[in-house]
Amino acid sequence: MTRVLFSAPKTDWVDYREVLPQALAEAGVVAEIEHTLDPANPETVDYIVYAPSSALKDFTAFTGAKLVQSLWAGVEAVVGNATQTQPLARMVDPGLTEGMVEWCVGHVLRHHLGIDRDIGRTDGAWEPLPPPLARDRSVTILGLGALGGAVGQALAALNFPVTGWSRSPKTVAGLTCLSGEDGLARSLDRASIVVLLLPLTGATENLMNADRLARMARGGVLINPGRGPLIDDAALIAALDAGHLAHATLDVFRTEPLPPEHPFWAHPKVTVTPHIASATRPASAARVVAENIRRGEAGEPFLHLVDRAAGY
């Protein structure tokens, strides 16, 4: 029997305790699932289903584990753990992708159509200011992983000209794809709306600094559902205050929850959402977990393995 350790907060186990056994059974895996902080004989655990918010931080004892399957899309909280030497897979959940596409498309359209201008209007002013068509508004997606590619294609389907940037060369149908430092500069030059969907690594922290924000089109909008530290907060506030950028919609932050005293809360050109752009959906995520465990038991390659050198 396959031994699976579910290492996550109790609230997560409540969400998975029915759907995970069902998904494993449907995948043909006969498994014993434990939810404990201190499993007996940890060397006999075959798979660890892991939330980085778990109390488990030392993986040394799990010498027989074939895989650590993260429940999170981001792995920056675990990839640097020197005791975590087992193969590590990140979560690529269809439900998470769908949610991210919906949130990003909704906010791109909100800014494109100027919806904020009309919400709550009571002054009787009649100002017929039609927005440009989508084909006349450039959108740049920084990050062309599963989420960035899906968001870019959804926006391209609405006729936005979409440029995507990634650190290494990628091809995504319907998008102009750039890479490297020169490609990053070109992707930002005069971009009207920029969406950040990069992983957080040493190379991407503070990626959107003053110089890169200045490359965006005057009156541009920055949307960040990726990771908070991708942005230099002070540089963003300066760009907004100077009128170079018109607005920033932010879902992720360096410190979460965002402290009440943080200037983002009161800034008239910042929209704060409480890390809701997307979330792992337990029912679909459980099937992803089960498929990777099935693959491990069948001797097949695991899906979505993390490249430790790249950090994601």
LINZIWO-V963846 format. One record per residue. RES is the residue in one small letter. OMEGA is omega as a letter, one per 40 degrees, with the letter a starting at -180 (999 if undefined). D_LAST is the distance of its C-alpha to the last C-alpha in whole Angstrom. Layout:
BEGIN
res:RES omega:OMEGA d_last:D_LAST
res:RES omega:OMEGA d_last:D_LAST
END
This chain:
BEGIN
res:m omega:a d_last:31
res:t omega:a d_last:27
res:r omega:a d_last:26
res:v omega:i d_last:24
res:l omega:i d_last:23
res:f omega:a d_last:22
res:s omega:a d_last:20
res:a omega:i d_last:20
res:p omega:a d_last:23
res:k omega:i d_last:26
res:t omega:i d_last:26
res:d omega:a d_last:23
res:w omega:i d_last:25
res:v omega:a d_last:28
res:d omega:a d_last:26
res:y omega:a d_last:25
res:r omega:i d_last:28
res:e omega:a d_last:29
res:v omega:a d_last:27
res:l omega:i d_last:25
res:p omega:i d_last:28
res:q omega:a d_last:29
res:a omega:i d_last:26
res:l omega:i d_last:26
res:a omega:i d_last:30
res:e omega:i d_last:29
res:a omega:i d_last:27
res:g omega:a d_last:29
res:v omega:i d_last:28
res:v omega:a d_last:30
res:a omega:i d_last:28
res:e omega:a d_last:29
res:i omega:i d_last:27
res:e omega:i d_last:27
res:h omega:a d_last:26
res:t omega:i d_last:27
res:l omega:a d_last:26
res:d omega:a d_last:28
res:p omega:i d_last:28
res:a omega:i d_last:31
res:n omega:a d_last:30
res:p omega:a d_last:26
res:e omega:i d_last:26
res:t omega:i d_last:27
res:v omega:a d_last:24
res:d omega:a d_last:23
res:y omega:i d_last:20
res:i omega:i d_last:18
res:v omega:a d_last:17
res:y omega:i d_last:16
res:a omega:a d_last:15
res:p omega:i d_last:14
res:s omega:i d_last:17
res:s omega:i d_last:19
res:a omega:i d_last:22
res:l omega:i d_last:20
res:k omega:a d_last:18
res:d omega:a d_last:20
res:f omega:a d_last:19
res:t omega:a d_last:21
res:a omega:a d_last:24
res:f omega:a d_last:22
res:t omega:a d_last:23
res:g omega:a d_last:23
res:a omega:a d_last:20
res:k omega:a d_last:19
res:l omega:i d_last:16
res:v omega:a d_last:14
res:q omega:a d_last:13
res:s omega:i d_last:12
res:l omega:a d_last:14
res:w omega:i d_last:12
res:a omega:i d_last:9
res:g omega:a d_last:7
res:v omega:a d_last:6
res:e omega:a d_last:7
res:a omega:a d_last:11
res:v omega:a d_last:10
res:v omega:i d_last:8
res:g omega:a d_last:11
res:n omega:a d_last:13
res:a omega:i d_last:15
res:t omega:a d_last:17
res:q omega:a d_last:14
res:t omega:i d_last:15
res:q omega:i d_last:15
res:p omega:a d_last:12
res:l omega:i d_last:10
res:a omega:i d_last:9
res:r omega:a d_last:8
res:m omega:i d_last:11
res:v omega:a d_last:12
res:d omega:i d_last:15
res:p omega:i d_last:18
res:g omega:i d_last:20
res:l omega:i d_last:17
res:t omega:i d_last:17
res:e omega:a d_last:21
res:g omega:i d_last:21
res:m omega:i d_last:18
res:v omega:a d_last:20
res:e omega:a d_last:24
res:w omega:a d_last:23
res:c omega:i d_last:22
res:v omega:i d_last:24
res:g omega:a d_last:27
res:h omega:i d_last:26
res:v omega:i d_last:26
res:l omega:i d_last:29
res:r omega:a d_last:31
res:h omega:i d_last:30
res:h omega:a d_last:31
res:l omega:a d_last:35
res:g omega:a d_last:35
res:i omega:a d_last:36
res:d omega:a d_last:35
res:r omega:a d_last:39
res:d omega:a d_last:41
res:i omega:i d_last:39
res:g omega:a d_last:42
res:r omega:i d_last:45
res:t omega:a d_last:48
res:d omega:i d_last:50
res:g omega:a d_last:51
res:a omega:a d_last:50
res:w omega:a d_last:50
res:e omega:a d_last:47
res:p omega:a d_last:46
res:l omega:a d_last:43
res:p omega:i d_last:42
res:p omega:i d_last:38
res:p omega:i d_last:37
res:l omega:a d_last:36
res:a omega:a d_last:32
res:r omega:i d_last:33
res:d omega:a d_last:34
res:r omega:a d_last:31
res:s omega:i d_last:28
res:v omega:i d_last:24
res:t omega:i d_last:21
res:i omega:i d_last:18
res:l omega:a d_last:15
res:g omega:a d_last:12
res:l omega:i d_last:12
res:g omega:a d_last:10
res:a omega:a d_last:12
res:l omega:a d_last:13
res:g omega:i d_last:14
res:g omega:a d_last:16
res:a omega:i d_last:18
res:v omega:a d_last:19
res:g omega:a d_last:20
res:q omega:i d_last:22
res:a omega:i d_last:24
res:l omega:i d_last:25
res:a omega:i d_last:26
res:a omega:i d_last:28
res:l omega:i d_last:30
res:n omega:i d_last:31
res:f omega:i d_last:28
res:p omega:a d_last:28
res:v omega:i d_last:24
res:t omega:i d_last:22
res:g omega:i d_last:18
res:w omega:i d_last:16
res:s omega:a d_last:13
res:r omega:i d_last:12
res:s omega:a d_last:13
res:p omega:i d_last:16
res:k omega:i d_last:16
res:t omega:i d_last:19
res:v omega:a d_last:19
res:a omega:i d_last:23
res:g omega:a d_last:25
res:l omega:i d_last:22
res:t omega:a d_last:23
res:c omega:i d_last:20
res:l omega:i d_last:19
res:s omega:i d_last:17
res:g omega:a d_last:17
res:e omega:i d_last:19
res:d omega:i d_last:22
res:g omega:i d_last:20
res:l omega:i d_last:19
res:a omega:a d_last:23
res:r omega:a d_last:24
res:s omega:a d_last:22
res:l omega:a d_last:23
res:d omega:i d_last:27
res:r omega:i d_last:29
res:a omega:a d_last:26
res:s omega:a d_last:28
res:i omega:i d_last:25
res:v omega:i d_last:21
res:v omega:a d_last:19
res:l omega:i d_last:15
res:l omega:i d_last:13
res:l omega:i d_last:10
res:p omega:i d_last:7
res:l omega:i d_last:8
res:t omega:i d_last:8
res:g omega:a d_last:11
res:a omega:a d_last:11
res:t omega:i d_last:11
res:e omega:a d_last:13
res:n omega:i d_last:17
res:l omega:i d_last:16
res:m omega:i d_last:19
res:n omega:a d_last:22
res:a omega:a d_last:25
res:d omega:a d_last:25
res:r omega:i d_last:23
res:l omega:a d_last:25
res:a omega:i d_last:28
res:r omega:a d_last:27
res:m omega:i d_last:27
res:a omega:i d_last:30
res:r omega:a d_last:33
res:g omega:a d_last:33
res:g omega:a d_last:29
res:v omega:i d_last:27
res:l omega:i d_last:23
res:i omega:a d_last:21
res:n omega:i d_last:18
res:p omega:a d_last:17
res:g omega:i d_last:13
res:r omega:a d_last:13
res:g omega:a d_last:16
res:p omega:i d_last:15
res:l omega:a d_last:15
res:i omega:i d_last:18
res:d omega:a d_last:21
res:d omega:a d_last:23
res:a omega:i d_last:26
res:a omega:i d_last:26
res:l omega:i d_last:25
res:i omega:i d_last:29
res:a omega:i d_last:30
res:a omega:i d_last:30
res:l omega:a d_last:31
res:d omega:a d_last:34
res:a omega:a d_last:35
res:g omega:i d_last:35
res:h omega:i d_last:32
res:l omega:a d_last:30
res:a omega:a d_last:32
res:h omega:i d_last:29
res:a omega:i d_last:26
res:t omega:a d_last:25
res:l omega:i d_last:22
res:d omega:a d_last:20
res:v omega:a d_last:18
res:f omega:i d_last:19
res:r omega:i d_last:18
res:t omega:i d_last:21
res:e omega:e d_last:21
res:p omega:i d_last:24
res:l omega:a d_last:25
res:p omega:a d_last:28
res:p omega:a d_last:31
res:e omega:a d_last:32
res:h omega:a d_last:29
res:p omega:i d_last:30
res:f omega:a d_last:28
res:w omega:a d_last:30
res:a omega:a d_last:34
res:h omega:a d_last:33
res:p omega:a d_last:34
res:k omega:i d_last:32
res:v omega:i d_last:29
res:t omega:i d_last:28
res:v omega:i d_last:26
res:t omega:a d_last:25
res:p omega:i d_last:24
res:h omega:a d_last:20
res:i omega:a d_last:21
res:a omega:i d_last:20
res:s omega:i d_last:18
res:a omega:i d_last:18
res:t omega:i d_last:17
res:r omega:a d_last:21
res:p omega:a d_last:22
res:a omega:a d_last:24
res:s omega:i d_last:21
res:a omega:i d_last:18
res:a omega:i d_last:21
res:r omega:i d_last:21
res:v omega:i d_last:18
res:v omega:a d_last:18
res:a omega:i d_last:21
res:e omega:i d_last:20
res:n omega:i d_last:18
res:i omega:i d_last:20
res:r omega:i d_last:23
res:r omega:i d_last:21
res:g omega:a d_last:21
res:e omega:a d_last:24
res:a omega:a d_last:25
res:g omega:i d_last:23
res:e omega:i d_last:21
res:p omega:i d_last:18
res:f omega:i d_last:15
res:l omega:i d_last:13
res:h omega:i d_last:10
res:l omega:a d_last:8
res:v omega:i d_last:5
res:d omega:a d_last:6
res:r omega:i d_last:6
res:a omega:i d_last:8
res:a omega:i d_last:6
res:g omega:i d_last:4
res:y omega:999 d_last:0
END
